[in-house]
Amino acid sequence: MTSWKLVRVIAGFLILLSLALGMADSPFYISHYWLYFTAFIGLNLLQSGFTGWCLMENIVRKLGVPAGC
C-alpha cells in the first residue's frame, strides 16, 4: 500500500471513530468535544488539497511506507 492510500484510510478511520465518540445517539458516545477532532481532520484534508502537503503522509513515509500516486 502506498503512503497516500494509507493516509486516506487513516483519515477515514479517524473521522468515523471521532463521530462514534462524539455523536450523542451513538452507543460509544463519550463527549461532544470529539466532533472538534472531526473538524480538525477535515480542515487538514482541505489544507492538503490546496497545498499538496500533508503531515500524516510525511509521518507514514518516515515509518517506511513507500510513496506513490
PDB file of N, CA, C and O in Angstrom:
ATOM      1  N   MET A   1       0.850  -1.174   0.000  1.00  0.00           N
ATOM      2  CA  MET A   1       0.000   0.000   0.000  1.00  0.00           C
ATOM      3  C   MET A   1       0.896   1.239   0.000  1.00  0.00           C
ATOM      4  O   MET A   1       1.905   1.287   0.704  1.00  0.00           O
ATOM      5  N   THR A   2       0.523   2.213  -0.779  1.00  0.00           N
ATOM      6  CA  THR A   2       1.323   3.438  -0.859  1.00  0.00           C
ATOM      7  C   THR A   2       0.920   4.413   0.240  1.00  0.00           C
ATOM      8  O   THR A   2      -0.131   4.272   0.865  1.00  0.00           O
ATOM      9  N   SER A   3       1.781   5.407   0.461  1.00  0.00           N
ATOM     10  CA  SER A   3       1.566   6.348   1.559  1.00  0.00           C
ATOM     11  C   SER A   3       0.279   7.150   1.397  1.00  0.00           C
ATOM     12  O   SER A   3      -0.430   7.380   2.377  1.00  0.00           O
ATOM     13  N   TRP A   4      -0.031   7.575   0.185  1.00  0.00           N
ATOM     14  CA  TRP A   4      -1.230   8.402   0.019  1.00  0.00           C
ATOM     15  C   TRP A   4      -2.503   7.603   0.240  1.00  0.00           C
ATOM     16  O   TRP A   4      -3.499   8.150   0.715  1.00  0.00           O
ATOM     17  N   LYS A   5      -2.488   6.307  -0.098  1.00  0.00           N
ATOM     18  CA  LYS A   5      -3.651   5.461   0.173  1.00  0.00           C
ATOM     19  C   LYS A   5      -3.801   5.220   1.675  1.00  0.00           C
ATOM     20  O   LYS A   5      -4.908   5.260   2.211  1.00  0.00           O
ATOM     21  N   LEU A   6      -2.689   4.973   2.339  1.00  0.00           N
ATOM     22  CA  LEU A   6      -2.724   4.728   3.777  1.00  0.00           C
ATOM     23  C   LEU A   6      -3.192   5.964   4.533  1.00  0.00           C
ATOM     24  O   LEU A   6      -3.935   5.843   5.507  1.00  0.00           O
ATOM     25  N   VAL A   7      -2.777   7.139   4.107  1.00  0.00           N
ATOM     26  CA  VAL A   7      -3.226   8.379   4.752  1.00  0.00           C
ATOM     27  C   VAL A   7      -4.737   8.514   4.648  1.00  0.00           C
ATOM     28  O   VAL A   7      -5.382   8.919   5.615  1.00  0.00           O
ATOM     29  N   ARG A   8      -5.305   8.191   3.521  1.00  0.00           N
ATOM     30  CA  ARG A   8      -6.744   8.308   3.354  1.00  0.00           C
ATOM     31  C   ARG A   8      -7.492   7.271   4.188  1.00  0.00           C
ATOM     32  O   ARG A   8      -8.573   7.550   4.707  1.00  0.00           O
ATOM     33  N   VAL A   9      -6.923   6.086   4.314  1.00  0.00           N
ATOM     34  CA  VAL A   9      -7.524   5.059   5.172  1.00  0.00           C
ATOM     35  C   VAL A   9      -7.494   5.518   6.630  1.00  0.00           C
ATOM     36  O   VAL A   9      -8.487   5.380   7.345  1.00  0.00           O
ATOM     37  N   ILE A  10      -6.366   6.061   7.068  1.00  0.00           N
ATOM     38  CA  ILE A  10      -6.247   6.548   8.442  1.00  0.00           C
ATOM     39  C   ILE A  10      -7.221   7.695   8.691  1.00  0.00           C
ATOM     40  O   ILE A  10      -7.892   7.723   9.723  1.00  0.00           O
ATOM     41  N   ALA A  11      -7.303   8.640   7.756  1.00  0.00           N
ATOM     42  CA  ALA A  11      -8.209   9.780   7.913  1.00  0.00           C
ATOM     43  C   ALA A  11      -9.661   9.311   7.987  1.00  0.00           C
ATOM     44  O   ALA A  11     -10.419   9.780   8.836  1.00  0.00           O
ATOM     45  N   GLY A  12     -10.046   8.411   7.124  1.00  0.00           N
ATOM     46  CA  GLY A  12     -11.415   7.891   7.152  1.00  0.00           C
ATOM     47  C   GLY A  12     -11.732   7.179   8.450  1.00  0.00           C
ATOM     48  O   GLY A  12     -12.815   7.354   9.009  1.00  0.00           O
ATOM     49  N   PHE A  13     -10.795   6.376   8.934  1.00  0.00           N
ATOM     50  CA  PHE A  13     -10.996   5.671  10.198  1.00  0.00           C
ATOM     51  C   PHE A  13     -11.126   6.650  11.364  1.00  0.00           C
ATOM     52  O   PHE A  13     -12.000   6.490  12.216  1.00  0.00           O
ATOM     53  N   LEU A  14     -10.264   7.655  11.401  1.00  0.00           N
ATOM     54  CA  LEU A  14     -10.316   8.622  12.499  1.00  0.00           C
ATOM     55  C   LEU A  14     -11.588   9.460  12.463  1.00  0.00           C
ATOM     56  O   LEU A  14     -12.128   9.803  13.515  1.00  0.00           O
ATOM     57  N   ILE A  15     -12.071   9.793  11.278  1.00  0.00           N
ATOM     58  CA  ILE A  15     -13.332  10.529  11.178  1.00  0.00           C
ATOM     59  C   ILE A  15     -14.485   9.687  11.704  1.00  0.00           C
ATOM     60  O   ILE A  15     -15.303  10.173  12.484  1.00  0.00           O
ATOM     61  N   LEU A  16     -14.556   8.433  11.284  1.00  0.00           N
ATOM     62  CA  LEU A  16     -15.636   7.570  11.763  1.00  0.00           C
ATOM     63  C   LEU A  16     -15.538   7.326  13.266  1.00  0.00           C
ATOM     64  O   LEU A  16     -16.557   7.297  13.957  1.00  0.00           O
ATOM     65  N   LEU A  17     -14.327   7.153  13.775  1.00  0.00           N
ATOM     66  CA  LEU A  17     -14.131   6.954  15.209  1.00  0.00           C
ATOM     67  C   LEU A  17     -14.561   8.184  16.002  1.00  0.00           C
ATOM     68  O   LEU A  17     -15.268   8.063  17.003  1.00  0.00           O
ATOM     69  N   SER A  18     -14.137   9.369  15.558  1.00  0.00           N
ATOM     70  CA  SER A  18     -14.486  10.578  16.293  1.00  0.00           C
ATOM     71  C   SER A  18     -15.991  10.864  16.217  1.00  0.00           C
ATOM     72  O   SER A  18     -16.562  11.406  17.163  1.00  0.00           O
ATOM     73  N   LEU A  19     -16.635  10.506  15.107  1.00  0.00           N
ATOM     74  CA  LEU A  19     -18.087  10.648  15.040  1.00  0.00           C
ATOM     75  C   LEU A  19     -18.779   9.685  16.003  1.00  0.00           C
ATOM     76  O   LEU A  19     -19.752  10.054  16.661  1.00  0.00           O
ATOM     77  N   ALA A  20     -18.279   8.459  16.085  1.00  0.00           N
ATOM     78  CA  ALA A  20     -18.860   7.489  17.013  1.00  0.00           C
ATOM     79  C   ALA A  20     -18.702   7.944  18.458  1.00  0.00           C
ATOM     80  O   ALA A  20     -19.588   7.711  19.281  1.00  0.00           O
ATOM     81  N   LEU A  21     -17.588   8.588  18.773  1.00  0.00           N
ATOM     82  CA  LEU A  21     -17.339   9.045  20.140  1.00  0.00           C
ATOM     83  C   LEU A  21     -18.007  10.380  20.443  1.00  0.00           C
ATOM     84  O   LEU A  21     -18.163  10.736  21.611  1.00  0.00           O
ATOM     85  N   GLY A  22     -18.405  11.129  19.408  1.00  0.00           N
ATOM     86  CA  GLY A  22     -18.931  12.464  19.621  1.00  0.00           C
ATOM     87  C   GLY A  22     -20.417  12.649  19.391  1.00  0.00           C
ATOM     88  O   GLY A  22     -20.976  13.667  19.798  1.00  0.00           O
ATOM     89  N   MET A  23     -21.066  11.701  18.756  1.00  0.00           N
ATOM     90  CA  MET A  23     -22.497  11.827  18.491  1.00  0.00           C
ATOM     91  C   MET A  23     -23.293  11.266  19.667  1.00  0.00           C
ATOM     92  O   MET A  23     -23.058  10.138  20.101  1.00  0.00           O
ATOM     93  N   ALA A  24     -24.220  12.045  20.171  1.00  0.00           N
ATOM     94  CA  ALA A  24     -24.962  11.673  21.377  1.00  0.00           C
ATOM     95  C   ALA A  24     -25.784  10.392  21.195  1.00  0.00           C
ATOM     96  O   ALA A  24     -26.015   9.682  22.174  1.00  0.00           O
ATOM     97  N   ASP A  25     -26.229  10.078  19.988  1.00  0.00           N
ATOM     98  CA  ASP A  25     -27.036   8.883  19.754  1.00  0.00           C
ATOM     99  C   ASP A  25     -26.197   7.613  19.600  1.00  0.00           C
ATOM    100  O   ASP A  25     -26.748   6.517  19.501  1.00  0.00           O
ATOM    101  N   SER A  26     -24.885   7.752  19.579  1.00  0.00           N
ATOM    102  CA  SER A  26     -24.006   6.606  19.392  1.00  0.00           C
ATOM    103  C   SER A  26     -23.877   5.806  20.689  1.00  0.00           C
ATOM    104  O   SER A  26     -23.842   6.389  21.773  1.00  0.00           O
ATOM    105  N   PRO A  27     -23.808   4.484  20.587  1.00  0.00           N
ATOM    106  CA  PRO A  27     -23.586   3.681  21.803  1.00  0.00           C
ATOM    107  C   PRO A  27     -22.171   3.861  22.366  1.00  0.00           C
ATOM    108  O   PRO A  27     -21.895   3.441  23.490  1.00  0.00           O
ATOM    109  N   PHE A  28     -21.284   4.476  21.598  1.00  0.00           N
ATOM    110  CA  PHE A  28     -19.902   4.695  22.041  1.00  0.00           C
ATOM    111  C   PHE A  28     -19.664   6.130  22.496  1.00  0.00           C
ATOM    112  O   PHE A  28     -18.518   6.537  22.692  1.00  0.00           O
ATOM    113  N   TYR A  29     -20.735   6.898  22.665  1.00  0.00           N
ATOM    114  CA  TYR A  29     -20.640   8.323  22.996  1.00  0.00           C
ATOM    115  C   TYR A  29     -19.824   8.559  24.264  1.00  0.00           C
ATOM    116  O   TYR A  29     -20.021   7.903  25.287  1.00  0.00           O
ATOM    117  N   ILE A  30     -18.900   9.518  24.164  1.00  0.00           N
ATOM    118  CA  ILE A  30     -18.116   9.956  25.311  1.00  0.00           C
ATOM    119  C   ILE A  30     -18.365  11.429  25.580  1.00  0.00           C
ATOM    120  O   ILE A  30     -18.743  11.809  26.688  1.00  0.00           O
ATOM    121  N   SER A  31     -18.151  12.264  24.556  1.00  0.00           N
ATOM    122  CA  SER A  31     -18.309  13.705  24.710  1.00  0.00           C
ATOM    123  C   SER A  31     -18.494  14.340  23.335  1.00  0.00           C
ATOM    124  O   SER A  31     -17.967  13.851  22.335  1.00  0.00           O
ATOM    125  N   HIS A  32     -19.244  15.429  23.300  1.00  0.00           N
ATOM    126  CA  HIS A  32     -19.439  16.124  22.030  1.00  0.00           C
ATOM    127  C   HIS A  32     -18.153  16.822  21.562  1.00  0.00           C
ATOM    128  O   HIS A  32     -18.059  17.242  20.409  1.00  0.00           O
ATOM    129  N   TYR A  33     -17.181  16.940  22.442  1.00  0.00           N
ATOM    130  CA  TYR A  33     -15.911  17.565  22.070  1.00  0.00           C
ATOM    131  C   TYR A  33     -15.132  16.752  21.031  1.00  0.00           C
ATOM    132  O   TYR A  33     -14.234  17.290  20.383  1.00  0.00           O
ATOM    133  N   TRP A  34     -15.458  15.478  20.862  1.00  0.00           N
ATOM    134  CA  TRP A  34     -14.822  14.674  19.828  1.00  0.00           C
ATOM    135  C   TRP A  34     -15.143  15.191  18.434  1.00  0.00           C
ATOM    136  O   TRP A  34     -14.406  14.915  17.488  1.00  0.00           O
ATOM    137  N   LEU A  35     -16.229  15.935  18.295  1.00  0.00           N
ATOM    138  CA  LEU A  35     -16.584  16.482  16.988  1.00  0.00           C
ATOM    139  C   LEU A  35     -15.582  17.544  16.541  1.00  0.00           C
ATOM    140  O   LEU A  35     -15.446  17.794  15.343  1.00  0.00           O
ATOM    141  N   TYR A  36     -14.880  18.170  17.485  1.00  0.00           N
ATOM    142  CA  TYR A  36     -13.815  19.106  17.117  1.00  0.00           C
ATOM    143  C   TYR A  36     -12.672  18.363  16.431  1.00  0.00           C
ATOM    144  O   TYR A  36     -12.024  18.911  15.540  1.00  0.00           O
ATOM    145  N   PHE A  37     -12.424  17.139  16.833  1.00  0.00           N
ATOM    146  CA  PHE A  37     -11.394  16.324  16.185  1.00  0.00           C
ATOM    147  C   PHE A  37     -11.795  16.007  14.748  1.00  0.00           C
ATOM    148  O   PHE A  37     -10.954  16.005  13.849  1.00  0.00           O
ATOM    149  N   THR A  38     -13.086  15.738  14.535  1.00  0.00           N
ATOM    150  CA  THR A  38     -13.595  15.510  13.182  1.00  0.00           C
ATOM    151  C   THR A  38     -13.348  16.742  12.308  1.00  0.00           C
ATOM    152  O   THR A  38     -12.899  16.625  11.168  1.00  0.00           O
ATOM    153  N   ALA A  39     -13.646  17.918  12.855  1.00  0.00           N
ATOM    154  CA  ALA A  39     -13.423  19.168  12.116  1.00  0.00           C
ATOM    155  C   ALA A  39     -11.942  19.386  11.846  1.00  0.00           C
ATOM    156  O   ALA A  39     -11.578  19.853  10.767  1.00  0.00           O
ATOM    157  N   PHE A  40     -11.086  19.058  12.800  1.00  0.00           N
ATOM    158  CA  PHE A  40      -9.641  19.198  12.632  1.00  0.00           C
ATOM    159  C   PHE A  40      -9.143  18.335  11.469  1.00  0.00           C
ATOM    160  O   PHE A  40      -8.338  18.790  10.656  1.00  0.00           O
ATOM    161  N   ILE A  41      -9.612  17.115  11.395  1.00  0.00           N
ATOM    162  CA  ILE A  41      -9.210  16.223  10.302  1.00  0.00           C
ATOM    163  C   ILE A  41      -9.695  16.774   8.971  1.00  0.00           C
ATOM    164  O   ILE A  41      -8.955  16.770   7.987  1.00  0.00           O
ATOM    165  N   GLY A  42     -10.931  17.246   8.935  1.00  0.00           N
ATOM    166  CA  GLY A  42     -11.477  17.822   7.708  1.00  0.00           C
ATOM    167  C   GLY A  42     -10.694  19.036   7.244  1.00  0.00           C
ATOM    168  O   GLY A  42     -10.429  19.189   6.052  1.00  0.00           O
ATOM    169  N   LEU A  43     -10.321  19.901   8.180  1.00  0.00           N
ATOM    170  CA  LEU A  43      -9.524  21.075   7.819  1.00  0.00           C
ATOM    171  C   LEU A  43      -8.151  20.679   7.291  1.00  0.00           C
ATOM    172  O   LEU A  43      -7.642  21.299   6.358  1.00  0.00           O
ATOM    173  N   ASN A  44      -7.550  19.656   7.878  1.00  0.00           N
ATOM    174  CA  ASN A  44      -6.253  19.192   7.383  1.00  0.00           C
ATOM    175  C   ASN A  44      -6.371  18.597   5.986  1.00  0.00           C
ATOM    176  O   ASN A  44      -5.483  18.792   5.157  1.00  0.00           O
ATOM    177  N   LEU A  45      -7.450  17.877   5.714  1.00  0.00           N
ATOM    178  CA  LEU A  45      -7.660  17.348   4.370  1.00  0.00           C
ATOM    179  C   LEU A  45      -7.864  18.474   3.360  1.00  0.00           C
ATOM    180  O   LEU A  45      -7.348  18.413   2.244  1.00  0.00           O
ATOM    181  N   LEU A  46      -8.608  19.488   3.746  1.00  0.00           N
ATOM    182  CA  LEU A  46      -8.826  20.646   2.885  1.00  0.00           C
ATOM    183  C   LEU A  46      -7.509  21.367   2.601  1.00  0.00           C
ATOM    184  O   LEU A  46      -7.205  21.693   1.453  1.00  0.00           O
ATOM    185  N   GLN A  47      -6.744  21.609   3.640  1.00  0.00           N
ATOM    186  CA  GLN A  47      -5.434  22.263   3.502  1.00  0.00           C
ATOM    187  C   GLN A  47      -4.514  21.447   2.604  1.00  0.00           C
ATOM    188  O   GLN A  47      -3.800  22.006   1.772  1.00  0.00           O
ATOM    189  N   SER A  48      -4.531  20.138   2.769  1.00  0.00           N
ATOM    190  CA  SER A  48      -3.683  19.257   1.964  1.00  0.00           C
ATOM    191  C   SER A  48      -4.069  19.322   0.487  1.00  0.00           C
ATOM    192  O   SER A  48      -3.208  19.258  -0.390  1.00  0.00           O
ATOM    193  N   GLY A  49      -5.362  19.449   0.221  1.00  0.00           N
ATOM    194  CA  GLY A  49      -5.820  19.545  -1.162  1.00  0.00           C
ATOM    195  C   GLY A  49      -5.327  20.791  -1.861  1.00  0.00           C
ATOM    196  O   GLY A  49      -5.045  20.768  -3.060  1.00  0.00           O
ATOM    197  N   PHE A  50      -5.220  21.889  -1.113  1.00  0.00           N
ATOM    198  CA  PHE A  50      -4.764  23.145  -1.706  1.00  0.00           C
ATOM    199  C   PHE A  50      -3.248  23.255  -1.768  1.00  0.00           C
ATOM    200  O   PHE A  50      -2.708  23.787  -2.739  1.00  0.00           O
ATOM    201  N   THR A  51      -2.551  22.760  -0.747  1.00  0.00           N
ATOM    202  CA  THR A  51      -1.104  22.956  -0.683  1.00  0.00           C
ATOM    203  C   THR A  51      -0.300  21.764  -1.175  1.00  0.00           C
ATOM    204  O   THR A  51       0.854  21.925  -1.571  1.00  0.00           O
ATOM    205  N   GLY A  52      -0.886  20.570  -1.158  1.00  0.00           N
ATOM    206  CA  GLY A  52      -0.154  19.378  -1.552  1.00  0.00           C
ATOM    207  C   GLY A  52       0.733  18.827  -0.453  1.00  0.00           C
ATOM    208  O   GLY A  52       1.477  17.874  -0.683  1.00  0.00           O
ATOM    209  N   TRP A  53       0.668  19.411   0.748  1.00  0.00           N
ATOM    210  CA  TRP A  53       1.494  18.958   1.867  1.00  0.00           C
ATOM    211  C   TRP A  53       0.610  18.349   2.936  1.00  0.00           C
ATOM    212  O   TRP A  53      -0.425  18.916   3.288  1.00  0.00           O
ATOM    213  N   CYS A  54       1.015  17.185   3.461  1.00  0.00           N
ATOM    214  CA  CYS A  54       0.244  16.502   4.490  1.00  0.00           C
ATOM    215  C   CYS A  54       1.201  15.940   5.536  1.00  0.00           C
ATOM    216  O   CYS A  54       2.072  15.131   5.217  1.00  0.00           O
ATOM    217  N   LEU A  55       1.038  16.364   6.771  1.00  0.00           N
ATOM    218  CA  LEU A  55       1.909  15.899   7.845  1.00  0.00           C
ATOM    219  C   LEU A  55       1.807  14.394   8.039  1.00  0.00           C
ATOM    220  O   LEU A  55       2.822  13.725   8.235  1.00  0.00           O
ATOM    221  N   MET A  56       0.589  13.851   7.985  1.00  0.00           N
ATOM    222  CA  MET A  56       0.416  12.409   8.177  1.00  0.00           C
ATOM    223  C   MET A  56       1.146  11.625   7.104  1.00  0.00           C
ATOM    224  O   MET A  56       1.694  10.560   7.389  1.00  0.00           O
ATOM    225  N   GLU A  57       1.167  12.124   5.882  1.00  0.00           N
ATOM    226  CA  GLU A  57       1.888  11.422   4.815  1.00  0.00           C
ATOM    227  C   GLU A  57       3.391  11.431   5.087  1.00  0.00           C
ATOM    228  O   GLU A  57       4.073  10.439   4.833  1.00  0.00           O
ATOM    229  N   ASN A  58       3.904  12.536   5.597  1.00  0.00           N
ATOM    230  CA  ASN A  58       5.327  12.585   5.957  1.00  0.00           C
ATOM    231  C   ASN A  58       5.643  11.582   7.059  1.00  0.00           C
ATOM    232  O   ASN A  58       6.676  10.914   7.016  1.00  0.00           O
ATOM    233  N   ILE A  59       4.762  11.475   8.040  1.00  0.00           N
ATOM    234  CA  ILE A  59       4.971  10.531   9.143  1.00  0.00           C
ATOM    235  C   ILE A  59       4.945   9.099   8.625  1.00  0.00           C
ATOM    236  O   ILE A  59       5.791   8.286   8.997  1.00  0.00           O
ATOM    237  N   VAL A  60       3.981   8.790   7.771  1.00  0.00           N
ATOM    238  CA  VAL A  60       3.848   7.440   7.228  1.00  0.00           C
ATOM    239  C   VAL A  60       5.068   7.079   6.382  1.00  0.00           C
ATOM    240  O   VAL A  60       5.552   5.949   6.434  1.00  0.00           O
ATOM    241  N   ARG A  61       5.562   8.042   5.602  1.00  0.00           N
ATOM    242  CA  ARG A  61       6.762   7.767   4.792  1.00  0.00           C
ATOM    243  C   ARG A  61       7.976   7.496   5.663  1.00  0.00           C
ATOM    244  O   ARG A  61       8.786   6.627   5.339  1.00  0.00           O
ATOM    245  N   LYS A  62       8.117   8.232   6.772  1.00  0.00           N
ATOM    246  CA  LYS A  62       9.246   8.010   7.679  1.00  0.00           C
ATOM    247  C   LYS A  62       9.161   6.652   8.363  1.00  0.00           C
ATOM    248  O   LYS A  62      10.172   6.113   8.813  1.00  0.00           O
ATOM    249  N   LEU A  63       7.952   6.101   8.439  1.00  0.00           N
ATOM    250  CA  LEU A  63       7.782   4.766   9.006  1.00  0.00           C
ATOM    251  C   LEU A  63       8.089   3.666   7.989  1.00  0.00           C
ATOM    252  O   LEU A  63       8.029   2.479   8.312  1.00  0.00           O
ATOM    253  N   GLY A  64       8.417   4.066   6.764  1.00  0.00           N
ATOM    254  CA  GLY A  64       8.868   3.094   5.773  1.00  0.00           C
ATOM    255  C   GLY A  64       7.859   2.728   4.707  1.00  0.00           C
ATOM    256  O   GLY A  64       8.137   1.861   3.878  1.00  0.00           O
ATOM    257  N   VAL A  65       6.697   3.357   4.699  1.00  0.00           N
ATOM    258  CA  VAL A  65       5.710   3.066   3.671  1.00  0.00           C
ATOM    259  C   VAL A  65       6.135   3.769   2.389  1.00  0.00           C
ATOM    260  O   VAL A  65       6.444   4.960   2.428  1.00  0.00           O
ATOM    261  N   PRO A  66       6.160   3.074   1.257  1.00  0.00           N
ATOM    262  CA  PRO A  66       6.612   3.698   0.026  1.00  0.00           C
ATOM    263  C   PRO A  66       5.670   4.799  -0.472  1.00  0.00           C
ATOM    264  O   PRO A  66       4.448   4.696  -0.359  1.00  0.00           O
ATOM    265  N   ALA A  67       6.268   5.842  -1.019  1.00  0.00           N
ATOM    266  CA  ALA A  67       5.475   6.931  -1.609  1.00  0.00           C
ATOM    267  C   ALA A  67       4.840   6.418  -2.898  1.00  0.00           C
ATOM    268  O   ALA A  67       5.350   5.486  -3.520  1.00  0.00           O
ATOM    269  N   GLY A  68       3.758   7.014  -3.285  1.00  0.00           N
ATOM    270  CA  GLY A  68       3.110   6.604  -4.520  1.00  0.00           C
ATOM    271  C   GLY A  68       2.016   7.561  -4.902  1.00  0.00           C
ATOM    272  O   GLY A  68       1.564   8.374  -4.094  1.00  0.00           O
ATOM    273  N   CYS A  69       1.586   7.456  -6.168  1.00  0.00           N
ATOM    274  CA  CYS A  69       0.483   8.309  -6.615  1.00  0.00           C
ATOM    275  C   CYS A  69      -0.608   7.497  -7.238  1.00  0.00           C
ATOM    276  O   CYS A  69      -1.618   8.050  -7.672  1.00  0.00           O
TER     277      CYS A  69
END
